[in-house]
Amino acid sequence: MTTISVKTSTEYEVIIDVDLHDRAGAYIHALIDGEIAAIVTDRVVSALYLDRLLKSLHKKGFETPVFTLDGGEASKNAYNYISLIEFLADHKLSRSDVVIALGGGVVGDITGFAAATYLRGIPYVQMPTTLLAAVDASVGGKAGVDIEAGKNLIGTIYQPRAVLCDCALLEALPPSILTDGCAEIIKYGAILDRELFCAMKAFPRINMEDIIGRCVQIKADIVSADEYETGRRKILNFGHTVGHAIELLSNYHISHGKAVSIGMAIETRAAWKMGVCDQACYDELIELLHQFGLPYRTGFSAGEISRAALMDKKRKGDKITLVFPEKIGTPTLRKADVVDLEEIIDLGLVKSGENA
């Protein structure tokens, strides 16, 4: 078992182990004074894991109303958010009760936002069921929903009371969902930990609990120092400025992990063309993305991507902060004029007939 403390405004622990679902009731009972543990999940996860969690919670006497979403980013919308708030009110949850996010990043985001805003804040617990949620989305307190104009444009930062990451669940993940999570691990390695980056070259001959623990520790350290993303936490957005734009342009048919993979490739190629890093840095990233079957190019134009990216939260007035690698494991933040963003993105695009 690995336990990592996140020392934010609300201090909490991330527990990484196997078969945590069977012990979740005991962990949550030790944290919560109330009698209701409302569960938010999606239909796929519900069929696989809900019964085990319910059994564990019932042993500790919790009432367990369940709110179920359809899977996918399209469910992270304002309608479902309001429906979830109404659900919590109908079941009379109080500030001593708890909401549990059982699922991937979509479930975690909408649950965290509902918990932050219902009764001006009630406790919630993250129980990630995907690799992407385990290494990234469940830690740090970012929560929100999407609107037509862009991803997570309604949201807040509200920390969970605990994160319970059951590594055993990852063994059943479909390959496409697993590789989405690997994209986020590669992100951590590319900007902050060359050793982690190189370890991923040995996949699948790696210890996933160790890998998850390393990613969570990196994020915990950064979030603890910069909870509200005023400085260093912006580094974690590597690949996300372009990635979020590609998700939006594809109407979320391109998954988050795959969009971030494309975003990392475009942003690193642009960095190389701008002299921020050398070609070897870009080539090494592309080689690892290729190893995992992750995409690194897109059919969207620089103009389309830049217009979508300018709706992103990272824009401040006429400036937008971009994250570039100076070399694998070493990042730099660069402020760019929004009028130059299309040109920068164009530098990062692989044109027709070019090699990666």
VOPAGU-2260 file (C-alpha; in pm, 1 decimal, decimal comma):
REM VOPAGU-2260
SITE   aa  ch    i         X         Y         Z
SITE  MET   A    0       0,0       0,0       0,0
SITE  THR   A    1     118,8     351,5     -84,2
SITE  THR   A    2     -11,9     655,8     104,8
SITE  ILE   A    3      60,7    1008,9     -15,6
SITE  SER   A    4     -41,9    1325,3     169,1
SITE  VAL   A    5    -169,7    1626,0     -21,7
SITE  LYS   A    6    -112,3    1932,7     195,1
SITE  THR   A    7    -360,0    2183,6      55,3
SITE  SER   A    8    -619,6    2401,4     231,7
SITE  THR   A    9    -789,4    2071,0     310,3
SITE  GLU   A   10    -520,7    1812,0     379,1
SITE  TYR   A   11    -602,0    1459,4     262,1
SITE  GLU   A   12    -447,3    1128,2     173,1
SITE  VAL   A   13    -426,5     938,5    -154,3
SITE  ILE   A   14    -425,0     566,3     -78,2
SITE  ILE   A   15    -303,2     334,2    -354,9
SITE  ASP   A   16    -353,6     -38,9    -304,4
SITE  VAL   A   17    -542,4    -341,8    -435,3
SITE  ASP   A   18    -898,4    -436,8    -336,7
SITE  LEU   A   19    -967,6     -98,8    -176,0
SITE  HIS   A   20   -1333,4    -123,6    -274,6
SITE  ASP   A   21   -1378,7    -394,4     -15,2
SITE  ARG   A   22   -1234,6    -166,9     256,6
SITE  ALA   A   23   -1375,6     164,8     136,0
SITE  GLY   A   24   -1659,0     165,8     390,1
SITE  ALA   A   25   -1415,0     151,5     680,2
SITE  TYR   A   26   -1194,4     428,4     536,1
SITE  ILE   A   27   -1488,3     657,7     466,7
SITE  HIS   A   28   -1657,1     586,1     800,6
SITE  ALA   A   29   -1338,2     701,3     977,1
SITE  LEU   A   30   -1355,8    1034,0     788,4
SITE  ILE   A   31   -1727,8    1113,1     788,5
SITE  ASP   A   32   -1972,7    1170,3    1074,3
SITE  GLY   A   33   -2288,8    1138,2     864,3
SITE  GLU   A   34   -2509,2     845,6     765,9
SITE  ILE   A   35   -2549,7     897,5     390,2
SITE  ALA   A   36   -2286,9     811,1     129,1
SITE  ALA   A   37   -2429,2     908,6    -209,4
SITE  ILE   A   38   -2249,2     744,4    -502,0
SITE  VAL   A   39   -2205,7     902,9    -845,3
SITE  THR   A   40   -2097,5     665,0   -1119,9
SITE  ASP   A   41   -2154,9     577,3   -1486,1
SITE  ARG   A   42   -2336,3     280,7   -1636,3
SITE  VAL   A   43   -2025,9      82,1   -1731,0
SITE  VAL   A   44   -1855,9     127,0   -1394,3
SITE  SER   A   45   -2179,7      56,9   -1210,4
SITE  ALA   A   46   -2210,9    -285,6   -1370,6
SITE  LEU   A   47   -1851,8    -374,0   -1283,8
SITE  TYR   A   48   -1782,7    -235,9    -937,3
SITE  LEU   A   49   -2086,5     -83,9    -768,2
SITE  ASP   A   50   -2201,6    -394,6    -578,7
SITE  ARG   A   51   -1865,7    -436,1    -403,5
SITE  LEU   A   52   -1864,8     -73,8    -292,8
SITE  LEU   A   53   -2225,4     -90,2    -172,5
SITE  LYS   A   54   -2149,9    -399,5      34,6
SITE  SER   A   55   -1853,2    -227,8     197,0
SITE  LEU   A   56   -2053,2      86,1     278,0
SITE  HIS   A   57   -2353,6    -107,5     410,2
SITE  LYS   A   58   -2129,2    -287,4     658,1
SITE  LYS   A   59   -2065,3      51,5     816,6
SITE  GLY   A   60   -2432,4     148,1     819,6
SITE  PHE   A   61   -2434,0     402,9     538,3
SITE  GLU   A   62   -2742,4     476,5     331,9
SITE  THR   A   63   -2628,9     463,4     -30,9
SITE  PRO   A   64   -2838,7     644,9    -293,3
SITE  VAL   A   65   -2684,5     606,1    -640,7
SITE  PHE   A   66   -2680,6     861,8    -924,5
SITE  THR   A   67   -2583,5     708,5   -1259,2
SITE  LEU   A   68   -2459,0     891,7   -1568,3
SITE  ASP   A   69   -2403,9     781,6   -1924,8
SITE  GLY   A   70   -2033,8     741,0   -1995,0
SITE  GLY   A   71   -1824,1     994,2   -2183,9
SITE  GLU   A   72   -1739,6    1363,9   -2180,4
SITE  ALA   A   73   -2082,8    1455,3   -2318,2
SITE  SER   A   74   -2231,6    1369,5   -1977,0
SITE  LYS   A   75   -2026,0    1638,9   -1803,0
SITE  ASN   A   76   -2283,7    1906,6   -1874,5
SITE  ALA   A   77   -2489,5    2164,8   -1689,2
SITE  TYR   A   78   -2810,7    1959,7   -1714,3
SITE  ASN   A   79   -2656,7    1659,5   -1537,8
SITE  TYR   A   80   -2492,6    1886,2   -1282,5
SITE  ILE   A   81   -2827,8    2039,3   -1185,0
SITE  SER   A   82   -2987,9    1692,9   -1186,4
SITE  LEU   A   83   -2718,3    1573,0    -947,0
SITE  ILE   A   84   -2774,2    1870,8    -716,2
SITE  GLU   A   85   -3148,6    1796,1    -713,7
SITE  PHE   A   86   -3068,0    1429,8    -639,3
SITE  LEU   A   87   -2856,5    1524,3    -337,5
SITE  ALA   A   88   -3131,9    1754,2    -211,3
SITE  ASP   A   89   -3402,2    1489,8    -265,4
SITE  HIS   A   90   -3201,3    1245,9     -53,5
SITE  LYS   A   91   -3148,5    1513,7     212,2
SITE  LEU   A   92   -2771,1    1502,6     225,0
SITE  SER   A   93   -2625,8    1733,6     487,9
SITE  ARG   A   94   -2279,6    1876,8     539,2
SITE  SER   A   95   -2192,2    1577,2     756,4
SITE  ASP   A   96   -2265,9    1331,4     474,0
SITE  VAL   A   97   -2046,3    1240,1     177,4
SITE  VAL   A   98   -2057,8    1202,9    -199,5
SITE  ILE   A   99   -1839,6     935,9    -361,9
SITE  ALA   A  100   -1713,5     970,5    -719,3
SITE  LEU   A  101   -1682,6     614,8    -851,7
SITE  GLY   A  102   -1551,5     639,3   -1206,4
SITE  GLY   A  103   -1313,1     817,0   -1437,9
SITE  GLY   A  104   -1238,0    1184,8   -1486,9
SITE  VAL   A  105   -1587,8    1280,2   -1603,2
SITE  VAL   A  106   -1751,4    1135,3   -1293,8
SITE  GLY   A  107   -1485,5    1286,7   -1070,3
SITE  ASP   A  108   -1517,7    1634,5   -1221,5
SITE  ILE   A  109   -1896,0    1661,6   -1202,5
SITE  THR   A  110   -1909,7    1504,1    -855,8
SITE  GLY   A  111   -1646,6    1739,6    -720,7
SITE  PHE   A  112   -1827,9    2041,4    -862,8
SITE  ALA   A  113   -2160,8    1928,5    -717,7
SITE  ALA   A  114   -1998,4    1865,1    -378,7
SITE  ALA   A  115   -1834,9    2209,2    -386,8
SITE  THR   A  116   -2157,7    2393,2    -458,9
SITE  TYR   A  117   -2432,6    2192,1    -284,5
SITE  LEU   A  118   -2492,8    2354,2      56,4
SITE  ARG   A  119   -2183,6    2565,1     -24,5
SITE  GLY   A  120   -1968,6    2256,7      15,5
SITE  ILE   A  121   -2001,9    1900,5     145,6
SITE  PRO   A  122   -1734,6    1627,1     172,8
SITE  TYR   A  123   -1655,8    1405,2    -123,1
SITE  VAL   A  124   -1424,7    1111,8    -188,4
SITE  GLN   A  125   -1262,1    1021,6    -518,7
SITE  MET   A  126   -1251,8     653,8    -618,0
SITE  PRO   A  127   -1090,1     654,6    -964,7
SITE  THR   A  128   -1152,7     356,3   -1190,7
SITE  THR   A  129    -935,2     459,0   -1486,7
SITE  LEU   A  130    -560,4     508,2   -1506,4
SITE  LEU   A  131    -602,3     867,3   -1621,5
SITE  ALA   A  132    -817,6     951,5   -1319,7
SITE  ALA   A  133    -581,5     766,1   -1086,1
SITE  VAL   A  134    -265,1     947,9   -1192,1
SITE  ASP   A  135    -413,6    1291,3   -1254,1
SITE  ALA   A  136    -783,5    1383,7   -1249,1
SITE  SER   A  137    -868,6    1256,6    -899,3
SITE  VAL   A  138    -593,0    1456,5    -726,0
SITE  GLY   A  139    -573,7    1832,4    -686,7
SITE  GLY   A  140    -936,8    1935,9    -655,0
SITE  LYS   A  141   -1012,4    2064,1   -1005,3
SITE  ALA   A  142   -1383,3    2014,8   -1070,2
SITE  GLY   A  143   -1631,3    2143,5   -1323,8
SITE  VAL   A  144   -1855,7    2091,0   -1622,0
SITE  ASP   A  145   -1837,5    2171,5   -1991,7
SITE  ILE   A  146   -2044,2    2415,7   -2194,5
SITE  GLU   A  147   -2067,6    2456,3   -2572,1
SITE  ALA   A  148   -1792,4    2718,1   -2575,2
SITE  GLY   A  149   -1534,3    2493,2   -2411,5
SITE  LYS   A  150   -1421,1    2236,7   -2158,9
SITE  ASN   A  151   -1442,7    2302,5   -1782,1
SITE  LEU   A  152   -1545,2    2665,1   -1833,5
SITE  ILE   A  153   -1771,8    2631,3   -1528,2
SITE  GLY   A  154   -1574,2    2499,9   -1236,3
SITE  THR   A  155   -1379,8    2545,1    -916,8
SITE  ILE   A  156   -1096,1    2399,1    -712,0
SITE  TYR   A  157   -1236,9    2200,5    -419,2
SITE  GLN   A  158   -1033,0    1929,5    -252,6
SITE  PRO   A  159   -1168,1    1581,3    -172,4
SITE  ARG   A  160   -1151,0    1431,0     175,2
SITE  ALA   A  161    -964,9    1127,8      37,9
SITE  VAL   A  162    -867,2     950,3    -282,5
SITE  LEU   A  163    -891,7     570,3    -280,9
SITE  CYS   A  164    -714,9     423,9    -583,1
SITE  ASP   A  165    -770,8      50,8    -629,8
SITE  CYS   A  166    -497,0     -71,8    -865,1
SITE  ALA   A  167    -675,0    -404,1    -918,7
SITE  LEU   A  168    -940,5    -226,9   -1125,8
SITE  LEU   A  169    -685,5    -118,5   -1384,6
SITE  GLU   A  170    -627,0    -477,4   -1495,4
SITE  ALA   A  171    -970,9    -484,0   -1659,7
SITE  LEU   A  172    -932,8    -159,1   -1853,9
SITE  PRO   A  173    -973,1    -176,3   -2233,6
SITE  PRO   A  174    -645,9     -94,1   -2413,7
SITE  SER   A  175    -774,7     241,1   -2543,2
SITE  ILE   A  176    -867,8     356,9   -2191,3
SITE  LEU   A  177    -536,3     234,1   -2052,6
SITE  THR   A  178    -336,1     425,3   -2312,4
SITE  ASP   A  179    -532,3     743,5   -2233,4
SITE  GLY   A  180    -388,2     721,4   -1883,6
SITE  CYS   A  181     -42,7     646,4   -2019,2
SITE  ALA   A  182     -55,1     978,9   -2204,9
SITE  GLU   A  183     -85,6    1161,2   -1873,3
SITE  ILE   A  184     199,8     957,2   -1725,2
SITE  ILE   A  185     414,9    1047,8   -2024,5
SITE  LYS   A  186     320,4    1411,3   -1961,2
SITE  TYR   A  187     453,2    1394,4   -1605,7
SITE  GLY   A  188     774,3    1235,0   -1724,3
SITE  ALA   A  189     825,4    1471,5   -2016,3
SITE  ILE   A  190     805,4    1785,6   -1805,9
SITE  LEU   A  191     914,2    1683,3   -1457,1
SITE  ASP   A  192    1076,4    1340,5   -1429,5
SITE  ARG   A  193    1305,9    1197,2   -1694,5
SITE  GLU   A  194    1343,4     876,0   -1491,2
SITE  LEU   A  195     965,8     823,5   -1504,1
SITE  PHE   A  196     966,2     900,3   -1877,0
SITE  CYS   A  197    1234,1     637,9   -1938,4
SITE  ALA   A  198    1057,2     384,8   -1714,5
SITE  MET   A  199     754,1     400,8   -1943,5
SITE  LYS   A  200     971,6     269,7   -2227,0
SITE  ALA   A  201     967,4     -68,2   -2045,7
SITE  PHE   A  202     585,6     -85,3   -2035,9
SITE  PRO   A  203     415,4    -324,3   -1957,6
SITE  ARG   A  204     709,0    -464,9   -1757,6
SITE  ILE   A  205     663,7    -203,9   -1486,0
SITE  ASN   A  206     501,5    -188,2   -1142,3
SITE  MET   A  207     187,5      19,3   -1194,5
SITE  GLU   A  208     143,2      93,8    -824,0
SITE  ASP   A  209     489,5     252,1    -824,1
SITE  ILE   A  210     416,1     446,4   -1143,1
SITE  ILE   A  211      82,3     574,9   -1011,6
SITE  GLY   A  212     244,5     663,7    -681,4
SITE  ARG   A  213     519,0     861,9    -854,6
SITE  CYS   A  214     268,7    1060,9   -1062,1
SITE  VAL   A  215      51,0    1131,6    -758,3
SITE  GLN   A  216     354,7    1240,0    -554,5
SITE  ILE   A  217     460,6    1480,7    -830,6
SITE  LYS   A  218     113,9    1629,5    -847,2
SITE  ALA   A  219      74,7    1638,2    -467,3
SITE  ASP   A  220     400,2    1833,0    -432,5
SITE  ILE   A  221     300,3    2085,0    -697,9
SITE  VAL   A  222     -60,1    2127,0    -582,1
SITE  SER   A  223      49,0    2160,1    -218,7
SITE  ALA   A  224     274,7    2449,6    -317,6
SITE  ASP   A  225      32,1    2612,6    -565,6
SITE  GLU   A  226    -322,9    2498,0    -496,0
SITE  TYR   A  227    -499,5    2759,8    -706,5
SITE  GLU   A  228    -269,5    2752,6   -1011,6
SITE  THR   A  229    -116,1    3096,6    -980,8
SITE  GLY   A  230     235,5    2977,1   -1063,9
SITE  ARG   A  231     409,8    2639,5   -1083,1
SITE  ARG   A  232      90,2    2431,9   -1111,4
SITE  LYS   A  233      53,9    2570,5   -1464,7
SITE  ILE   A  234     333,4    2331,5   -1564,6
SITE  LEU   A  235      82,3    2045,9   -1540,0
SITE  ASN   A  236    -101,6    2194,1   -1839,4
SITE  PHE   A  237     161,4    2066,0   -2082,6
SITE  GLY   A  238     -27,9    1940,9   -2389,3
SITE  HIS   A  239    -358,4    2066,4   -2254,2
SITE  THR   A  240    -387,4    2405,4   -2424,4
SITE  VAL   A  241    -387,3    2238,5   -2765,6
SITE  GLY   A  242    -539,8    1915,1   -2631,0
SITE  HIS   A  243    -851,7    2077,9   -2490,5
SITE  ALA   A  244    -899,8    2264,0   -2818,6
SITE  ILE   A  245    -881,1    1938,5   -3014,5
SITE  GLU   A  246   -1132,0    1773,5   -2780,1
SITE  LEU   A  247   -1373,7    2061,5   -2838,5
SITE  LEU   A  248   -1322,6    2064,8   -3215,9
SITE  SER   A  249   -1388,4    1689,7   -3232,3
SITE  ASN   A  250   -1704,7    1729,2   -3026,6
SITE  TYR   A  251   -1524,6    1509,5   -2769,8
SITE  HIS   A  252   -1499,6    1212,5   -3005,3
SITE  ILE   A  253   -1122,9    1237,1   -2950,0
SITE  SER   A  254   -1063,9    1131,6   -2589,8
SITE  HIS   A  255    -880,8    1348,3   -2338,2
SITE  GLY   A  256    -569,0    1131,8   -2326,0
SITE  LYS   A  257    -535,9    1111,5   -2702,3
SITE  ALA   A  258    -600,0    1484,9   -2740,8
SITE  VAL   A  259    -331,8    1559,5   -2480,6
SITE  SER   A  260     -94,7    1329,2   -2670,2
SITE  ILE   A  261    -148,6    1535,1   -2985,8
SITE  GLY   A  262    -116,7    1852,4   -2780,7
SITE  MET   A  263     217,4    1746,4   -2633,2
SITE  ALA   A  264     350,0    1663,5   -2978,7
SITE  ILE   A  265     239,9    1995,1   -3130,5
SITE  GLU   A  266     364,7    2202,1   -2837,9
SITE  THR   A  267     702,5    2022,6   -2832,9
SITE  ARG   A  268     748,4    2052,0   -3208,9
SITE  ALA   A  269     670,8    2423,6   -3179,1
SITE  ALA   A  270     925,0    2449,3   -2896,5
SITE  TRP   A  271    1186,0    2283,2   -3116,4
SITE  LYS   A  272    1111,2    2515,9   -3410,0
SITE  MET   A  273    1132,2    2815,3   -3173,3
SITE  GLY   A  274    1466,0    2702,9   -3031,7
SITE  VAL   A  275    1331,3    2627,2   -2682,9
SITE  CYS   A  276    1438,4    2261,8   -2706,8
SITE  ASP   A  277    1634,8    2058,8   -2958,9
SITE  GLN   A  278    1502,4    1809,6   -3211,7
SITE  ALA   A  279    1620,5    1516,6   -2998,7
SITE  CYS   A  280    1370,0    1614,3   -2728,4
SITE  TYR   A  281    1086,6    1611,8   -2982,4
SITE  ASP   A  282    1201,0    1285,9   -3142,4
SITE  GLU   A  283    1221,6    1109,4   -2805,3
SITE  LEU   A  284     867,1    1218,1   -2716,6
SITE  ILE   A  285     728,2    1105,1   -3052,0
SITE  GLU   A  286     901,6     768,0   -3020,0
SITE  LEU   A  287     737,9     702,1   -2682,3
SITE  LEU   A  288     393,8     818,6   -2798,3
SITE  HIS   A  289     430,0     588,9   -3099,4
SITE  GLN   A  290     520,5     297,3   -2870,3
SITE  PHE   A  291     181,9     334,6   -2698,6
SITE  GLY   A  292      -9,7     384,0   -3021,4
SITE  LEU   A  293     -92,9     739,3   -2915,8
SITE  PRO   A  294    -161,1     999,7   -3187,3
SITE  TYR   A  295      75,5    1290,9   -3248,4
SITE  ARG   A  296     -81,5    1472,1   -3544,3
SITE  THR   A  297    -421,0    1617,3   -3631,7
SITE  GLY   A  298    -624,0    1721,9   -3933,4
SITE  PHE   A  299    -741,0    2042,1   -3766,1
SITE  SER   A  300    -575,5    2361,5   -3886,3
SITE  ALA   A  301    -371,0    2601,8   -3676,9
SITE  GLY   A  302    -648,1    2858,2   -3711,7
SITE  GLU   A  303    -915,3    2619,7   -3587,3
SITE  ILE   A  304    -702,9    2506,5   -3293,6
SITE  SER   A  305    -597,1    2858,1   -3191,0
SITE  ARG   A  306    -954,9    2990,6   -3198,3
SITE  ALA   A  307   -1071,1    2702,7   -2978,9
SITE  ALA   A  308    -768,4    2737,5   -2748,8
SITE  LEU   A  309    -841,3    3104,5   -2684,9
SITE  MET   A  310   -1155,6    2999,0   -2497,7
SITE  ASP   A  311    -934,1    2805,8   -2257,5
SITE  LYS   A  312    -901,2    2907,4   -1891,6
SITE  LYS   A  313    -525,8    2962,2   -1931,5
SITE  ARG   A  314    -580,8    3282,7   -2127,4
SITE  LYS   A  315    -542,9    3608,7   -1934,9
SITE  GLY   A  316    -639,5    3913,5   -2137,2
SITE  ASP   A  317    -417,8    3929,5   -2445,5
SITE  LYS   A  318    -170,9    3670,5   -2309,3
SITE  ILE   A  319    -178,4    3292,3   -2283,9
SITE  THR   A  320      69,9    3078,6   -2092,2
SITE  LEU   A  321     221,7    2788,5   -2283,0
SITE  VAL   A  322     421,1    2499,9   -2137,3
SITE  PHE   A  323     723,9    2380,3   -2332,1
SITE  PRO   A  324     993,1    2124,2   -2250,0
SITE  GLU   A  325    1348,0    2257,8   -2257,1
SITE  LYS   A  326    1454,2    1893,2   -2246,4
SITE  ILE   A  327    1283,9    1576,0   -2125,9
SITE  GLY   A  328    1213,2    1632,1   -1756,7
SITE  THR   A  329    1268,1    2010,3   -1758,9
SITE  PRO   A  330     978,7    2249,1   -1835,7
SITE  THR   A  331     950,8    2617,7   -1900,8
SITE  LEU   A  332     650,2    2849,8   -1897,3
SITE  ARG   A  333     627,9    3104,7   -2178,4
SITE  LYS   A  334     369,5    3381,5   -2208,6
SITE  ALA   A  335     258,7    3441,3   -2566,2
SITE  ASP   A  336      46,9    3712,7   -2721,2
SITE  VAL   A  337    -284,3    3566,3   -2829,5
SITE  VAL   A  338    -230,5    3716,0   -3176,1
SITE  ASP   A  339      76,4    3493,1   -3211,7
SITE  LEU   A  340     -89,3    3170,1   -3096,9
SITE  GLU   A  341    -196,1    3054,3   -3443,0
SITE  GLU   A  342     158,5    3098,8   -3574,0
SITE  ILE   A  343     303,8    2905,3   -3278,8
SITE  ILE   A  344      59,4    2619,5   -3327,4
SITE  ASP   A  345     132,3    2616,9   -3700,2
SITE  LEU   A  346     501,0    2562,1   -3619,2
SITE  GLY   A  347     398,2    2250,9   -3429,3
SITE  LEU   A  348     179,7    2094,9   -3696,3
SITE  VAL   A  349     312,4    1814,4   -3914,1
SITE  LYS   A  350     214,3    1919,0   -4263,5
SITE  SER   A  351      99,1    1685,2   -4537,3
SITE  GLY   A  352     392,4    1492,5   -4681,4
SITE  GLU   A  353     619,9    1566,4   -4383,5
SITE  ASN   A  354     755,2    1304,5   -4147,1
SITE  ALA   A  355     658,2    1329,2   -3780,4
